[in-house]
Amino acid sequence: MTDTIVVGGGLVGAAVAYGLARAGDTVTVLDEGDVAFRASRGNFGLVWVQSKGDGRPEYTRWTRRSADLWPEFTAELRDLTGIETHYSKPGGLHFALSEEEMDARKSLIHRMHNVHGAAEYGAEILDGDEVRKLVPGLGPDVVGGTYCKHDGHASPLYLLRALHEGILAHGGRIVGDARATEVAPDGAGFRAETAAGTFRGDRLVLAAGLGNRALGPGVGLTVPVAPQKGQILVTERAAMAFEMPTHVVRQTSEGTFMIGDSHEDVGFNLTSTTPTMAAIAARAVKMFPFLKDLRIVRSWGALRVMAPDGYPIYEESRDHPGAFTVNCHSGVTLAAAHALALAPMLAAGRLGAELDVFNAGRFDADAH
Ligand SMILES: Cc1cc2nc3c(=O)[nH]c(=O)nc-3n(C[C@H](O)[C@H](O)[C@H](O)COP(=O)(O)OP(=O)(O)OC[C@H]3O[C@@H](n4cnc5c(N)ncnc54)[C@H](O)[C@@H]3O)c2cc1C
């Protein structure tokens, strides 16, 4: 018996559980373990604001709020757990490799400026000379780009570890190898059936990534998330070349370059494929020619947790109040908002009105 059962111990479940435990809840996290699909262990590590929320300004505001919370979030985790997430916020760059790409980027930025104004959104359009001043080693194919001062990056693995340690430090419990096979209302609360036993809680938060789709109906929630594969390459370590993350290449604090990412609609398939890896590498070398001399030491495919429109799904069950679901495809970026803004709402038993637009009911409306 616990105050809140959180199903899923990836970045989303762990951030929510950390925030709940920090707010004084007794939290039990149930996690499937190594056999599960886990975007949290295969992602790129950007804390990214630019280009988020074209057509959905509430998402831009929510993303920006998370980026603003990140400095205090990472400092709090470090003080509590001793784990450094390697977060830094030097701003971020998105490059264009042709005039067509540059024009498309300009239209996007202008559209978003028209909705938000420069102060809130903060992305600037730069020509080739301007981006070269910000990042050394750029190739001649880079014709320009966009820069956003709110962007940054972090180590997703250290973040996940810090969140898990933080949950434990606040008295929470994490149960591994505990795949929930069924969740259901149970008296005044809820229960989750797992291989590790039956767990009961006053509240239930479904944060099982792609697993939410099957679990949701048990408590009256429809969670139409689907997989989208991304592949990433990692080079050997090299001398630090630049701190600023870009949308496809970033140098980690350990010195490796992470290079990604693809967007592939191939179902539940994690395979690394040579043509996609070659395309990723070729584009990265066009941006940074010096990368061609580095060896690739790792590569993988991982599955994003995508709603049909790409925005988060935050919802409380109408039929069974007290059961919530939390889903998003930017779990690193939004970790601070999930822990410091969303979790207090869950602890208070109600999602804030600013999250109404992220209700899954929007898909019913689209269908009619
Ligand atoms: C290639 C790639 C690059 C990305 N880059 C970025 C980026 O740069 N910045 C960013 O912000 N985001 C990025 N993302 C997205 C980010 O990784 C995800 O938004 C985030 O990891 C989702 O976390 P999650 O906890 O919802 O899902 P997952 O990480 O998939 O975790 C789900 C968890 O639920 C558990 N689970 C599943 N089913 C059950 C069940 N029935 N019972 C119990 N437990 C269960 C699993 O064990 C797992 O631990 C990227 C994703 C990919 C794939």
Ligand as a Chemical Component Dictionary entry (heavy atoms), coordinates in Angstrom:
data_LIG
# 
_chem_comp.id                   LIG 
_chem_comp.type                 NON-POLYMER 
_chem_comp.pdbx_formal_charge   0 
_chem_comp.three_letter_code    LIG 
# 
loop_
_chem_comp_atom.comp_id 
_chem_comp_atom.atom_id 
_chem_comp_atom.alt_atom_id 
_chem_comp_atom.type_symbol 
_chem_comp_atom.charge 
_chem_comp_atom.model_Cartn_x 
_chem_comp_atom.model_Cartn_y 
_chem_comp_atom.model_Cartn_z 
_chem_comp_atom.pdbx_ordinal 
LIG C1  C1  C 0 16.684 8.530  -30.583 1  
LIG C2  C2  C 0 15.996 9.398  -29.566 2  
LIG C3  C3  C 0 16.478 10.669 -29.304 3  
LIG C4  C4  C 0 15.849 11.466 -28.368 4  
LIG N1  N1  N 0 16.386 12.682 -28.072 5  
LIG C5  C5  C 0 15.828 13.447 -27.105 6  
LIG C6  C6  C 0 16.420 14.676 -26.749 7  
LIG O1  O1  O 0 17.451 15.076 -27.284 8  
LIG N2  N2  N 0 15.807 15.425 -25.796 9  
LIG C7  C7  C 0 14.644 15.007 -25.190 10 
LIG O2  O2  O 0 14.109 15.755 -24.364 11 
LIG N3  N3  N 0 14.090 13.830 -25.492 12 
LIG C8  C8  C 0 14.657 13.033 -26.412 13 
LIG N4  N4  N 0 14.109 11.835 -26.727 14 
LIG C9  C9  C 0 12.871 11.436 -26.056 15 
LIG C10 C10 C 0 13.066 10.900 -24.666 16 
LIG O3  O3  O 0 14.038 9.912  -24.652 17 
LIG C11 C11 C 0 11.723 10.347 -24.200 18 
LIG O4  O4  O 0 10.758 11.390 -24.209 19 
LIG C12 C12 C 0 11.755 9.811  -22.811 20 
LIG O5  O5  O 0 12.839 8.957  -22.600 21 
LIG C13 C13 C 0 10.456 9.069  -22.544 22 
LIG O6  O6  O 0 10.539 8.537  -21.263 23 
LIG P1  P1  P 0 9.457  7.533  -20.736 24 
LIG O7  O7  O 0 9.802  7.313  -19.318 25 
LIG O8  O8  O 0 8.092  8.028  -21.079 26 
LIG O9  O9  O 0 9.625  6.240  -21.636 27 
LIG P2  P2  P 0 10.739 5.085  -21.588 28 
LIG O10 O10 O 0 12.098 5.617  -21.469 29 
LIG O11 O11 O 0 10.453 4.225  -22.777 30 
LIG O12 O12 O 0 10.439 4.333  -20.252 31 
LIG C14 C14 C 0 9.283  3.600  -20.059 32 
LIG C15 C15 C 0 9.537  2.802  -18.813 33 
LIG O13 O13 O 0 8.330  2.132  -18.480 34 
LIG C16 C16 C 0 8.624  0.799  -18.161 35 
LIG N5  N5  N 0 7.457  0.013  -18.529 36 
LIG C17 C17 C 0 6.890  -0.148 -19.759 37 
LIG N6  N6  N 0 5.802  -0.918 -19.663 38 
LIG C18 C18 C 0 5.669  -1.238 -18.361 39 
LIG C19 C19 C 0 4.734  -1.996 -17.617 40 
LIG N7  N7  N 0 3.687  -2.597 -18.215 41 
LIG N8  N8  N 0 4.911  -2.131 -16.282 42 
LIG C20 C20 C 0 5.960  -1.558 -15.649 43 
LIG N9  N9  N 0 6.879  -0.806 -16.307 44 
LIG C21 C21 C 0 6.723  -0.648 -17.639 45 
LIG C22 C22 C 0 9.880  0.432  -18.921 46 
LIG O14 O14 O 0 10.630 -0.532 -18.187 47 
LIG C23 C23 C 0 10.617 1.747  -19.004 48 
LIG O15 O15 O 0 11.582 1.910  -17.980 49 
LIG C24 C24 C 0 14.697 10.999 -27.671 50 
LIG C25 C25 C 0 14.229 9.713  -27.917 51 
LIG C26 C26 C 0 14.871 8.901  -28.850 52 
LIG C27 C27 C 0 14.356 7.522  -29.072 53 
# 
loop_
_chem_comp_bond.comp_id 
_chem_comp_bond.atom_id_1 
_chem_comp_bond.atom_id_2 
_chem_comp_bond.value_order 
_chem_comp_bond.pdbx_ordinal 
LIG C1  C2  SING 1  
LIG C2  C3  SING 2  
LIG C2  C26 DOUB 3  
LIG C3  C4  DOUB 4  
LIG C4  N1  SING 5  
LIG C4  C24 SING 6  
LIG N1  C5  DOUB 7  
LIG C5  C6  SING 8  
LIG C5  C8  SING 9  
LIG C6  O1  DOUB 10 
LIG C6  N2  SING 11 
LIG N2  C7  SING 12 
LIG C7  O2  DOUB 13 
LIG C7  N3  SING 14 
LIG N3  C8  DOUB 15 
LIG C8  N4  SING 16 
LIG N4  C9  SING 17 
LIG N4  C24 SING 18 
LIG C9  C10 SING 19 
LIG C10 O3  SING 20 
LIG C10 C11 SING 21 
LIG C11 O4  SING 22 
LIG C11 C12 SING 23 
LIG C12 O5  SING 24 
LIG C12 C13 SING 25 
LIG C13 O6  SING 26 
LIG O6  P1  SING 27 
LIG P1  O7  DOUB 28 
LIG P1  O8  SING 29 
LIG P1  O9  SING 30 
LIG O9  P2  SING 31 
LIG P2  O10 DOUB 32 
LIG P2  O11 SING 33 
LIG P2  O12 SING 34 
LIG O12 C14 SING 35 
LIG C14 C15 SING 36 
LIG C15 O13 SING 37 
LIG C15 C23 SING 38 
LIG O13 C16 SING 39 
LIG C16 N5  SING 40 
LIG C16 C22 SING 41 
LIG N5  C17 SING 42 
LIG N5  C21 SING 43 
LIG C17 N6  DOUB 44 
LIG N6  C18 SING 45 
LIG C18 C19 SING 46 
LIG C18 C21 DOUB 47 
LIG C19 N7  SING 48 
LIG C19 N8  DOUB 49 
LIG N8  C20 SING 50 
LIG C20 N9  DOUB 51 
LIG N9  C21 SING 52 
LIG C22 O14 SING 53 
LIG C22 C23 SING 54 
LIG C23 O15 SING 55 
LIG C24 C25 DOUB 56 
LIG C25 C26 SING 57 
LIG C26 C27 SING 58 
# 
